[in-house]
């Protein structure tokens, strides 16, 4: 049994691209899902560039956010402890 060739465009790669900016991990997952469906022929591959860009941007933004969290977590800890202890009051 052969699969029918899908026609038109799919919204999944566009959704993955938007999610890569808003929720990077969701963009990664949706982008991989769109690419897998394109490779299997379930959805048209008209927007394959958007799906690939969503995966790449999702990973870049995730790495940047993780690095920022690692770099600024000591400062956040200090700020929370400082505010809880009463600030500069001795």
C-alpha positions as CSV (number, residue, x, y, z in Angstrom):
1,X,0.0,0.0,0.0
2,X,1.5,3.3,-1.0
3,X,1.1,6.5,0.8
4,X,-0.6,9.4,-0.9
5,X,1.6,12.4,-1.5
6,X,0.3,15.2,0.8
7,X,-0.6,18.5,-0.9
8,X,-0.7,22.0,0.5
9,X,1.3,23.3,3.5
10,X,1.4,22.1,7.1
11,X,1.0,24.5,10.0
12,X,3.3,22.3,12.3
13,X,6.7,23.8,11.1
14,X,5.3,27.3,11.5
15,X,4.1,26.5,15.0
16,X,7.5,25.0,15.8
17,X,9.2,28.2,14.6
18,X,7.0,30.4,16.8
19,X,7.4,28.1,19.8
20,X,11.2,28.2,19.4
21,X,11.1,31.9,20.4
22,X,8.4,31.6,23.1
23,X,9.1,28.2,24.7
24,X,12.4,26.8,23.2
25,X,11.9,23.2,24.4
26,X,8.5,23.1,22.9
27,X,10.0,24.4,19.7
28,X,12.6,21.7,19.7
29,X,10.0,18.9,20.2
30,X,7.5,20.3,17.7
31,X,10.3,20.9,15.1
32,X,11.6,17.3,15.5
33,X,8.0,16.1,15.2
34,X,7.5,18.1,12.0
35,X,10.7,16.9,10.5
36,X,9.9,13.3,11.2
37,X,6.5,13.6,9.7
38,X,8.0,15.3,6.6
39,X,10.6,12.5,6.2
40,X,7.8,9.9,6.5
41,X,5.7,11.7,3.9
42,X,2.8,12.4,6.2
43,X,3.0,16.2,5.8
44,X,4.3,18.2,2.8
45,X,7.9,19.3,3.1
46,X,7.3,22.9,1.8
47,X,8.3,24.4,5.1
48,X,11.2,22.1,5.9
49,X,13.5,25.2,6.4
50,X,11.2,26.5,9.2
51,X,11.2,23.1,11.0
52,X,15.0,23.0,10.8
53,X,15.3,26.6,12.0
54,X,13.0,25.9,14.9
55,X,15.1,23.0,16.1
56,X,18.3,25.0,15.8
57,X,16.9,28.1,17.4
58,X,15.3,26.1,20.1
59,X,18.6,24.5,21.1
60,X,20.4,27.8,20.9
61,X,17.9,29.5,23.1
62,X,17.8,26.6,25.6
63,X,21.6,26.7,25.9
64,X,21.7,30.4,26.3
65,X,19.0,30.3,29.0
66,X,20.8,27.5,30.8
67,X,24.1,29.5,30.8
68,X,22.3,32.6,32.0
69,X,20.7,30.6,34.8
70,X,24.1,29.2,35.8
71,X,25.8,32.5,35.7
72,X,23.2,34.5,37.6
73,X,22.0,31.9,40.1
74,X,24.6,33.0,42.7
75,X,23.5,36.6,42.4
76,X,19.9,35.6,42.7
77,X,20.7,33.5,45.8
78,X,22.6,36.5,47.3
79,X,19.7,38.8,46.5
80,X,17.1,36.6,48.1
81,X,19.2,36.0,51.2
82,X,20.0,39.7,51.5
83,X,16.3,40.7,51.2
84,X,15.2,38.1,53.7
85,X,17.8,39.0,56.3
86,X,16.6,42.6,56.3
87,X,18.9,44.3,53.8
88,X,21.6,46.7,55.2
89,X,20.0,47.0,58.6
90,X,22.3,45.6,61.2
